[in-house]
Amino acid sequence: MKKVALVTGGSRGIGLGIAKCLAKQNFDLAINGMRKEEDVLSSLEELKALGADVVYCRGDVGSAEERQGIMDKINAHYGRLNVLVNNAGVAPKERKDILEATEESFDYVLKTNLNSAYFLSQLAANWMIEQKGKAEDFTGSIINVSSISATVASVNRGEYCVAKAGMSMATQLFAVRLGEYNIPVFEVRPGVIATDMTSGVKEKYDKLIGEGLMVQPRWGLPEDVGLAVTALAKGDFPYSTGQVIMVDGGLTLPRL
């Protein structure tokens, strides 16, 4: 029986890169997104062409009711869940200095980027514990896709940095809590990745990369993140729960 992975924000960008890598490694998929299913058909068909069964779970992961609806749909379609990939995220609608940023923007970003991952992990963890109680050979894991912004300060998008720092601690908390059940929890921390979210700052980062921003002088790709997530989902790091996997081309390496 194939393992089932839920990828939030999985219909484009980093999430789609993750989903493609999982499909290639024999996972069936539940893809979550906010767009209508007819608007993501090309992504879903691409995943199916890679051999995965795919169910689309439209919903706002920032909403408790819709989170439960996503899990219910997965249960109805597959009856199981092995891997949760908390990838969904938004940037502030307007980048503002922290001396001017609004509480409304803070709440908007944290609701989608942190609250969703925390409480979706809670739902998934309880379901995984239940599945493990019924089948000793069940394997489960939770993988949080955060950002170098968990530790690299950007004062014009403080709410995003706070959300990712919170996700990093959530990874540690769930790793500790789920240790007794042998359900590992990991954090994957991407750097500058080429997606629609970063398309507006392409010129800025092209220049910085040319000036040596990363040790590996190129943009990261969604597939780079996908390969790391898939290795964790497959169980290739069985004794590393709670750890951070950097996917940043060496951007955060201290250098002189």
N, C-alpha and C positions, 0 to 999 in steps of 0.2 A: 504494500500500500504506500503510495507516494505521500510525502510530507506536505502539509499545507502551510503557506506563509501569507500573512496579511501585511501588505505594504501600504501605509497611509501616504497620501499624496503620490500614489504610484503610477499615475497616468502620464506624467511628463517629468522632465528634468532629472534630478538625481534619483527620484523614486522610480521612474521608468528604467533608468540604468540599472538599478538594483533588481527590479522585477525581471529584466532580461537575463541577467546573470543567474538568478534563481531558476528561471525557466530552463536555461541551458543545463542546469544541474539537477533536473528531474523533480523540481518542486511544482505542485499545483498552487494556484494563486488566488487570493482575494485582493482586489485592487480597490482602494478607496480614493475618492476624489469628490470635488464639489460640482464639477460640470455634469451636464446631462449625459446619459450613456451614449446617445447618438453622436455627441461631440467628441467622444474619446474612442470611437469604434476602431479607428486606424491603429491606436496603441494596443487595444485589446486583441485585435486580429494579429498584430505582430507577435504578441506573446503566445497566442495559440499556435502560430506557425512554428514556434520553437518547441512545441510539444506539450505545453501546459494546458490543463483545464483552467479556465478563468471565470470567476464570477465578479461582477462589478458591484461594489457596495457604495453607492452614492450617499454622502452624508457629511455633515459638519462635525468633525471630531472635537470641536470646542463645546458641543452640546451634549449633556448627559443622556438625553433621550435618544439622540441620533447615534451616539456611541453604542448604546445598547442595541439599537436597531441593526447596526453593522454586525455586531457579534451574533445576533439572532439569525441574520441572513446567512452568515458563514456556517452556523450550526445546522440550519435547514438544508444547505447545499452540500456540505461536506461531512457534517457531524463531528468534526475535529478541527483543532488548530495546534500546530507545532511551533510556529515562529511568528512573533509579532515584531515588525519593523516600524518603529515610530519615526517616520520621516517627514510628515506633513509640517509645513512651516510657512510663515508669511514674514515679509519685511514691513517696517513701519510705512504707512501710506505716505508720510512725509518725513524725510530725515531732518531732525531738528536737534540743535544742541541741547544737552541735558538741562541747561538753565532755562530752556524755553519749551521743552517737550511737554505734551499734555498727558493728563491721567487717562484720558480716553484712549490715546494711542498705546499707552502702557498696558491697559486692560485688554485691548484688542490683540496685541502681540502675544502677551502671556497666556491668554485664553487658548489660542490656537497652538502656540509653540511649546507651552509647558503644561498647563492644566490638562490638555488632551492626552499628552503622553503619560502623565502621572496616573490619570484615572483609567485610561485604556489599558495601561500595564496592570492596574488593579483587577480589572475585569478579566484580562487574559490570564493573569497569574492564578486567579481562583479557578478558572476553567481548566488550566493546565494541571493544577493540583488534583482536581477531580478526575481528569483523564488518567493521571498517573496512578491514582488509587484503584482504577478499574483495570489498568494494564501495566504490568511492571516494566515492560519494554518500551513504554511511551517515552519519547524525548521531546523536550520543549526548551525554548530560549526566547529571550527578549533582547532586541538590539535597538539602541537609541542612536539616531543620527543627529549629532549636535553640530558643532562648528568650532573652528579656532577662536571664535568670538566668546567661547566659554572662559577664555583666559586672556585674550588679546582685546584691549579696551578700544572701543570706537565711540567717542563722546557724542557723535551725531546720530547714533542709533543705540542708545543705552538700553532701551527696553529689549532689544534683540539680544544684546550681550547678557543681560540679567536672565532672560528666558533660557539661554543655552547653558549658563552657569548652573541654573536650577536643574536643568535636565541632567547635568553631570552628577550632581548630588543624588538625584532620583535614581540614577543608575546604581550608585553605591548602595543606596537604601534597599532597593529591590534585590540587589545581588546578595546582601546580607540576609534579608528575610527569606529568600527562596533557596538559600544554600542547603538547608536540610532536605529539600526535595530534589536536589541535583538539577535545578533549573537555572542555568547560568544567565547572567545579564551583562551586556557589554555596551560600551559607548564607542561609536565611530565618529571621529572628529575631522570633517573635511576642511580643506583650505579654500583657495580660490578656484571654484569649479565653473566651467562654461555651461550656463543654463540661461533660460529666459530671465531669471531673477537677476543675473549679473550682466545681462546684455547691455544695460544702460551705463555700465562703468567699464566697458571693454577697452576703450581708448586709454583710460587711466591705468588699468592694470597691464595692458600691453606695454606701456612705458615702464612701469615698475618692474615687470618681469624682465624686460630688457636691461634694466639697471641692476639686476641681481637679487630681486626680492626672494626668490626661491633658490634652493640648492639645485633642484632640477628645473631648468629654465623653460617651463611651459605651463599653460593652463592645465588644471586638473579636468578630467572628464567624468561624466556620470558613471561610466564603466569602471573607473578607478575605485570609486566608492562601492560600486556593486560587487566587485571582486572581493573586497575586504568583508563586506556584509555576508556574502555567500560562504566564504571560508568559515566564518563564525556560525552561520546557520547550519552548515553541514556537520559541525561538531569537531572541526579541526583544531580548536583550542579548548580542550575539555577541562583544563586545570587553570583557567585564567579568568574566572568570573570577576566582574567588577572592574575590568581593565579598560583602558582607553587605547584605541587603535588610531594613530594619526595617519591621515591621508592628505598631506599638505605639501608634498614635494620638498620637504625640509624647510618650509617657510618659518616655522617656529624654533628651529635649531639655533641655540645661541652661537653667534659668530663674532670674531674680532676682525 
